[in-house]
Amino acid sequence: MLGIAADKLQGGEKLPLIWFVVLFPLLVLAAFYRLVTKHHGKLYAPADYKDDKSFLKTLPAEQQRARLEEEIVSTELYTAQPTHEAAAPPNIGDSSLQRESSPSSNDIRSQYLLAERLAVQKLEKEFRISFQTQVSFGEGRATAFDAVADEGDRFTAVEVKYLRKPNAIPAPFRDALYRAVPAYGLVAKRNENKGFRLVIAVVADFTDPEDIERVTRQISRVIADAPIPTELRVFKFEELKNEFKVGSDG
C-alpha cells in the first residue's frame, strides 16, 4: 500500500499517511503500556490463581484510604440530605463535614476504622473463623470488601457500615451488593462447588431501640431481593466497645 501511495499520491496527500505511519505505533505502545501497568490483574482468569491465598489480594494502602474516604462521604454527609437530592459528593476534608458534625474529620475517620475493626472481631467470635481485612477477589477495588474469610467450602465477605445517625440511606448498601455479585461470579468460575455469602454488619452509634428497629427495617428492605446469600448483623457501637474493652480514645 505504501509503495502504491508513494507513486500515485501528491506531496500534500502523502503527509497524513506519513503521520499515521509515525504515530500509530506510538499510540499502540502507549495503550499496551497503560494496560500492563494499570490493569495487569485483568489479564488473568480466575483459574490462573493457583490457590485461595493468591486469589485474595490485600488492597494497597492508597486504595484502602480511598475506600475509607468514599465510605465516609457516601454515609456521613448524605445522611443530612433528603434522599431525593442528588448532590455532588464533597471532599472529606471540606469544612461542610466539620460544620455538619462536631467531631473533626480525623476523629470521624478514627471512629469508622474502630467500628470496622470491632465489627470484624465480633463476627470472628460469632462465626468462629478468621478474617483477612481490606481484601479483594483478584485485583482491584471492584470486588473489595472490609473483610473476607475462606471457610473451606465457601467464602464469607463482610462489609461494615458505621452509622452515627439513625438514617440508613440505601446507596452504600446497594453498592456492597453490586460488588458482591461479580465477586460471587469469580468464585463460581474458579470453583463451582465453593459457596459465597455476604454479611453486612451495621455498627450503630445510637442506642434508642426504635431507631435501631427502624434502621434494621430500612436495610432489610434494600437487601431483601439480593441475588446472592446475604445476612444482616446490627451491632451497637457502645456494646462492641464494652465487649472488647475499648475506651473512648480507641
DAVEN-V39784 format. One record per backbone hydrogen bond with DSSP energy under -0.5 kcal/mol. CO is the residue of the C=O (numbers start at 1). NH is the residue of the N-H. Records with the same first field share a line. If there is no record, write none. Layout:
CO = NH, NH
This chain:
1 = 5
2 = 6
3 = 7
4 = 8
5 = 9
10 = 14
11 = 15
12 = 16
13 = 17
14 = 18
15 = 19
16 = 20
17 = 21
18 = 22
19 = 23
20 = 24
21 = 25
22 = 26
23 = 27
24 = 28
25 = 29
26 = 30
27 = 31
28 = 32
29 = 33
30 = 34
31 = 35
32 = 36
33 = 37
34 = 38, 39
35 = 39
39 = 42
40 = 43
41 = 44
45 = 48
46 = 49
48 = 50
51 = 55
52 = 56
55 = 57, 138
57 = 136
60 = 64
61 = 65
62 = 66
63 = 67
64 = 68
65 = 69
66 = 70
67 = 71
68 = 72
69 = 73
70 = 74
71 = 75
72 = 76, 77
73 = 77, 78
75 = 79
77 = 80
78 = 81
82 = 85
85 = 87
91 = 94
94 = 97, 98
95 = 99
96 = 100
97 = 101
104 = 108
105 = 109
106 = 110
107 = 111
108 = 112
109 = 113
110 = 114
111 = 115
112 = 116
113 = 117
114 = 118
115 = 119
116 = 120
117 = 121
118 = 122
119 = 123
120 = 124
121 = 125
122 = 126
123 = 127
124 = 128, 129
132 = 148
134 = 59
135 = 145
136 = 57, 138
141 = 144
143 = 137
145 = 135
146 = 134
147 = 158
148 = 132
149 = 151, 156
151 = 153
153 = 195
154 = 151
155 = 157, 197
156 = 149
157 = 199
158 = 146, 147
159 = 201
161 = 163, 203
162 = 164
163 = 205
165 = 167
167 = 169
170 = 173, 174
171 = 175
172 = 176
173 = 177
174 = 178
175 = 179
176 = 180
177 = 181
178 = 182
179 = 183
180 = 184
181 = 185
182 = 186
183 = 187
184 = 188
185 = 189
186 = 190
187 = 191
191 = 194
195 = 155
197 = 157
198 = 200, 231
199 = 159, 201
200 = 202, 233
201 = 161, 203
202 = 204, 235
203 = 163, 205
204 = 237
208 = 212
209 = 213
210 = 214
211 = 215
212 = 216
213 = 217
214 = 218
215 = 219
216 = 220
217 = 221
218 = 222
219 = 223
220 = 224
223 = 226
229 = 198
231 = 200
233 = 202, 235
235 = 204
236 = 240
237 = 241
238 = 242
239 = 243
240 = 244
241 = 246
242 = 245
245 = 247
247 = 250
